[in-house]
Amino acid sequence: MSRIGKLPVNVPAGVTVSVAGNVVKAKGKAGESSAVLNSDVVVKVDGNIITITPANDSQQARMMWGTSRALVAKAVKGAAEGYTRNLELNGVGYKVAVQGNNLVLNVGFSHEIKYPIPAGIKITSAKPTEISITGADAQQVGQVAAEIRAFKRPEPYKGKGIMYTGEKIRRKEGKKK
């Protein structure tokens, strides 16, 4: 029996959940999020509690039980609160700005990088060296953060680059004479 799968998902106030076939959609103040589930699980919504059960006793159904419950819980949390990922820039002259629907990065290249902000994602920059990415879909927020970080990964000798807030860069010693 799945320990995660048998736990019910509580729906907070202000979030509406709808089930259509094997797609669960949650809509709340932070946005709209959905989870596409396997046909081996059955989803039931009773008021503000969502329960997920395996459709049959096969091994595949039992494997997808806990996974489906986790996907539904992430969709509900994303619709209620949203997800945030923070990045910071380290380096002389490195800066970032939000211009309309683009994120403009100056990270040591001869040109600036313009990154189009995808739909459903909100990017803000409180300081010229900080980026805050928010959205209702955890996977999309993480993907956007990884794509922005990939423009200039932090290097181990001086620590320059784009890194997640709180990330520790393992430093290396330079050449010796």
N, C-alpha and C positions, 0 to 999 in steps of 0.2 A: 504494500500500500504506500502511496506517495505521501510523505509528510507535508510537502508543500501543497500538493494538489488538493488535499482534503480541507485545507483552510479556506473559509469563505472570503470573498473580496468585499469590503465595506465601501459603499458609494457615499462620498461626503455630500453635504447639502450644496445645492447649486450645480450639481453635475447630473446630466441625463444620459442614460445608457440605453442603446437600442441594439437588438440582435436581429440580423437578417441572414439566415442560413449559417454560414461559418464565419461571418464578419461581425465583430463587436465594435460599435462606435460609441465613443464617449465625448460629450460636449460640455464644456464648462467655461469659467471665466478666463482661463489661460489659453484656450483655443480648442481645437478639435483634434482628437487622436483616434486611431483605429488599430485593431489587431485582427489579422487574418489567421484563423485557427484551422487545424487539421480536422478532417471529417471523423476522426476517431474519438472525439470528445463531444459532450453535450453541455451546452451552456443554458442555465436557468436564471432568470432575474426575478427575485421576489422582493418587491419594495426597494430597499436600499442595500440588498445583499445579493451578490452574484455567486452562484455555486457552479463548479465545473466537475463533471463526472465522466469516466470513460464510457464510451458507447458499447464496448464489448470487453471481453476478458483477454484480449490478445496482448502480446508483449508490446506491440507498436502503440496500442491505445494507452497502456500503462506508462510508456515512456513519454508520450505526448501530454499526459495529464498534468504533471507539474510544470512543464514548459508552457502549456496553454494558460495555466493559472497565473504564471509570472508575467506573460505577455498582457493579459487582461489587467492585472494590477498596475503595470507600467502605463497602460493606456489611460486608466482611471486617474492615476496620480498626475500624469502629464496634462490631462484636461483640467484638473483641479488646481494644481500648483505650477506646473511647467517645470522645465529643466534648464539649468544654467551651467555654462562652462566658461571659465575665465582664462584668458591668455595674457602674457606680458612680453614686451619686447626689451631685449638687452642689447645695447650696442650704441656706439657713437653715431648720432644722426638718424637712428631708427625711429620712425614715427608712423602713426596710423590716423586716418580720418575717415568719417562716413560722409560721403557726398551723394545725396539722393539715394539711389538704389544700388550704389557701389561702395565697396570698402577699398580705400586707396592706401596701399602700403609702400613705404619707403624703407627698404631694408638692405641698403648697401649696393644695390645694382645701379647701372647707369640710367635706368628707367624706373618709373613707379609701376607697381602692380595694381591693376584694377580687378577686384573680385566681385562679380555680381552676387548680390544677396538673394538666396533662394526664397520662394514663397513659403510662408509659415515660420520663418526665422526672423528674429529681431536682433540686430547687432548694434551695440552702443559703445562709445569710447569716451569715458569720463576724463581720462588723461591721454596725452598723445602716445603713451607707451602701454596702455591697457586696452584690452578688448573684452567685452562681455557678450556672449552669445546665448540667447534664450529662445525657447520654443516648446511646443507641447509634445513633440516626438523626440524621445531620448536618443534614438538611433540617428535621426537627422541632425540633432544638435552636436553629437559626437563626431559625425562625419564631416560637418562643416568646420568644426574646430581642428580636426586632423588635416583637412585640405589647406586651411590657412597656415597651420604649423609647418606643413610640408614645403612652403615657399622658402623658408630659411630655418632649417632645423638647428637647434643649439649645438655648437661645436665644443669639444671637450678641452681645448687649450685656453681659450679666453672666456668661454661661456656666452658668446654672442649668439643671438638668434631669437626665434619665437618659441616660447615654452609655456606649458600650462602653469598656472599660478600654484605655487607650492612644490613644483617639480624640482628635484635635486639633480643637478648635472654632475656626473662623476668627472672630476677634473684630472687631466694628465699633465705630467711635467714636460716642459719643452726641451729643446736641444741643449746640450751642455757643451761648453767650449773645451 
